[in-house]
Amino acid sequence: MASAQAVTDHDQIRDWAEARGARPSCVKGTGGKTDPGMIRLDFAGYSGEESLQEISWDEWFQQFDENNLALLIQEETRGGQKSNFNKLVSREAKGATSGRSRKEAAASKAGGARKQAARKRPGVVRKQAAGKRTGGARKQAASKGAGGARKQAASKAAGSRRTARKKTGARK
């Protein structure tokens, strides 16, 4: 199994870590007197000896829960070997405790972005509907590429010619 799963269960995390020789740790210099700071799992024989300090599982899980974290873990590599891959992530970001699938979480997040974008558009649409051109509308047309900018410039020039003809009474 090469995919990672988000885990919040303390026993499952501890069993996974201990099966790989990992110990609960914090990054030196990131905490205070009662706060261990940034937590990590330290795997024996890797680069954490200089920068990590071992803490108890109770301290580690206290930080884990207070910061509403989940641990992404991978059981095996694609080659079938035991994997040490792990990453601390926000529970909300990965839907670890919500019971939602990744698709549902992504759809919910995308829906929120669409709603936010839709809230910003009505003001621009109203100004344009009232016949007022805004700098934002010109920038928006220009950002669609050179074709969009040329079309807008051509349209504006045609409108200027019509206005000039009306004022002078000239006909085509």
Sequence and secondary structure as in RCSB ss.txt:
>XXXX:A:sequence
MASAQAVTDHDQIRDWAEARGARPSCVKGTGGKTDPGMIRLDFAGYSGEESLQEISWDEWFQQFDENNLALLIQE
ETRGGQKSNFNKLVSREAKGATSGRSRKEAAASKAGGARKQAARKRPGVVRKQAAGKRTGGARKQAASKGAGGAR
KQAASKAAGSRRTARKKTGARK
>XXXX:A:secstr
  S EEE  HHHHHHHHHHTTEEEEEETTS  SS   SEEEEETTSGGGTTEEE  HHHHHHHHHHTTEEEEE S
B TTSSB   EEEEEHHHHTTTT   HHHHHHHHHHHHHHHHHHHHHHHHHHHHTT   HHHHHHHHHT HHHHH
HHHHHHHHHHHHHHHHHHT   
